[in-house]
Amino acid sequence: MAYSVRLMRLLACLFTCLPFLSPILTVAQSGQNAPVRYVLAFPNAAHHEVRVTAVFPLNDQPERPLRIAFARASPGRYALHEFVKNVYDVQVDAPGPGTSQRLAVRHPDPYTWEITGPHGGECRFSYTVFADRADGTYAAIDPERAHLNLPAVLAYAPDLGNSVHQLQFEQLPDTAWRVATQLRPEPGGRYSAPNLQYLMDSPVLLGKLTRRPWTQDGQRIEIALLHRGTAAEADTLAARTQRITRAAAAVWGTLPRFDFGQYTFLANYLPTAVGDGMEHRNSTMVPQPKPLRSGDTEHLGTISHEFFHCWNVERLRPADLEPFDFQRANMSSYLWLAEGFTMYYGDLVMRRAALVSDDDYLKDATRLVQQSLLPGAGRFSAVEMSQQAPFVDAARSIDPNNRLNTYVSYYTLGGATALALDLQLRARDHSLDAVMRRLWETNGQFQSVELAPQKPYTLPDIQRAIAEVAGDSAFAGQFVRRHVTGHTPHDWAALLQPAGLALQPVRPDKVWLGASGLDFGPTGATLSGGTVAGSPLHLAGLDRGDRIERLGGRKIRSEKDLTKAIAGLKPGTVVTADVSQRGLPVRPVSLTLTADPALQVVRAETISGRTVTAEQQAFRKNWLTAR
C-alpha cells in the first residue's frame, strides 16, 4: 500500500510539471519521430561550392527557438578551425503547411543562429560552403571530386544530437560519380548516422571511384580510391594494404566489430590533395598528392597508422575525448598513447607486414629516439605535451614561439615512450602487444548502442594494464612516474642492447652550431629560426633574426662559405663570429663548437668488431617480425 501511495504522488508531480517540461521534451522526442535531413548539391563545383539544405524537425513547437550551430572543431583534431568562415548565402524558411508568417532569425555569435516563428513542424536551413582544401580537416570540391569532412560542411542543431541524421547527394557534376563513406546506406540513395557524434565522425568521398574490397575475419574492408593511375597500381595498393590490416589485427588478436560490417579507406590520391591522414570509427581519410607510380611506401605508412586507430582512439578511447565537443578546443592528456603509440605501431606494422626492411624500420626508431632527446622533452612530460595539441595540431598563429626548445610532438614523444616500454617488457619476456590487448579487453571492446566507447580509459587503467601484463605493479608505477607524468630520459643504449642494436653518431667528425635555419645573402647568414638550447649559437646569445657576417675570419654569404669555415674544426674549438643583432652594429662573439648530436639506431653487427648473440637475434626477430 505504501508503494502505491508513493507511485500516485510521483505521477501527480509528473503531471503538475509536464507543462514546464514539454518544451524540453519535444525536441528530444523529435529525434525518435523524424530524422534530421541534409541534401548536398553541387551546381557550382568548378568554383568549389556545395549547396547544403538542412531540414530540422521541430514537432510543432513555435514558441521554442531552434539553435543551429556550425562546428568549431573536428574529431581527430584538437585546435579550433572556425569552419563557418567559409559559409555564405544563408537562407531560412519553413517548408511545412500553414507557415505564412516569416521566421525570425537571430545571429548572436559567428557560429550560431537562433530561429523562432511558425514553422509547420520543421525548419529548412540552406547555405553555401566554399571548400578547396582536401585534407583530413577541411573539405574540397571541384569537377573531379568532392572530399568532405562533415564538420567543415554541415550545420547542426545541438538539441537534436540524438536524432538520426540522413544525407543525400544531388546535382553531381558527373553521372559516373559514386559515394564512399562509413555512413549507413539507406533506400533512395540516402546515407544515415544514428546520431550527431557519429555523423560528424563520418567523412565522405565522391567521384569516379576505383574500389578494391576484400574480406577479413568475416568483415568487409575496402579501398575507395581516387587517382589517375592504372588498375594494376590499385591492385598492388590493395594487396599491400591487406598485409597491413592482417598484421595490425595480429597485434590486437582480433578486428574490431565494424558497426555496419565494413571498414573503408577513403584514398584521395589526386594531385590537388593535401598530404594527411585522419582516423574515423569505421573509415579513414588518407589524402596524398603523390601518384602511386612514384612508390607507395608513403601511402602505406599513412594507411598503417590510420588503420591502427580503428582500435586505438576510436574504440579504445581517452575519457577526456568522449564525447567530442564541436564548440571548443578539445584537450586530452592521453595523446601520447592515442597518437604516439599509434605512430609506433604504424611503423612496426609496416615491418611486420614485410613492407619495409629491418634497417628501414630502424630509421623510424631513430626518429623516435632523437625526438626524445630534444630540449622540450625535459620541460613537458608526455601528458603535458599531449595537452599542447590545441596549439599545434593544425592550429594557426602568427606570433613567434619558442617551441624549438619547449616542445616535442606527442606523436614522437609518445612513440618513443611506446618503444622504450616495449623493449623493457620484452626484456621481461612480455610485450607491449600484450598491454594493448589487455586494454582492449578491459576498455576497448565495450561499445554502446549509440556506437560510442562505453568504457573510456584513464591513466590508472593504463598503469593497471602494464602491471597486469608485467606481473609487477612497482615496475608499472615507476615507468608511469618517470616517463609518462615525469621527464626522466630513457637509457637508450641499455634498452636497445638486448635486441642487438646500438646508438651511433650520424656525423661523428662534424661540428654543430645549433641553428634551426639560415637564410644566406650578400650581408651574411641570418638566423631564420631560433637556436637550440645548449648549442654554441644559443650559449653565445644568438637567436632568430641575428646575422652572422664572418666566422673564423671568413665572410659567410652562402652555405658553401659556412661549410668551409668549419671544415676540419674539432669539438671544443673556439672560433670568433662577427654578428649583427637586431640591427645593432657588428660585434665579435666567441663560439665554442660542439659535436653534432644527431644519433642513429643501427644493427650492432654493422659496427666494426661487434657481433650479436643468438639470444639477441631471437629478441629482434620476435619483436620485428609477424607471428
Secondary structure, 3 states (H helix, E strand, C coil): CHHHHHHHHHHHHHHHHHHHHHHHHHHHHHHHHCCEEEEEECCCHHHCEEEEEEEEECCCCCCCCEEEEECCCCCCCCCCCCHHHHEEEEEEECCCCCCCCCCEEEEEECCEEEEECCCCCEEEEEEEEECECECCCCEEEECCEEEECHHHCCEECHHHCCCCEEEEEECCCCCCCEEEECCEEEHHHEEEECCHHHHHCCCEEEECCEEEEEEECCEEEEEEEECCCCHHHHHHHHHHHHHHHHHHHHHHCCCCCCCCCEEEEEEECCCCECCCCEECCCEEECCCCCCHHHCCHHHHHHHHHHHHCCCECCCECEHHHCCCCCCCCCCCCCHHHHHHHHHHHHHHHHHHCCCCCHHHHHHHHHHHHHHHCCHHHHCCCHHHHHCCHHHHCCCCCCCCCCHHHHCCCHHHHHHHHHHHHHHHHHHCCCCHHHHHHHHHHHHHCCECCCCCECCCECHHHHHHHHHHHHCCHHHHHHHHHHHCCCCCCCCHHHHHHHHCEEEEECCCCCEECCECCEEEECCEEEECCCECCCCHHHHCCCCCCCEEEEECCEECCCHHHHHHHHCCCCCCCEEEEEEECCCCCCEEEEEECEECCCEEEEEHHHCCCCCCCHHHHHHHHHHHCCC
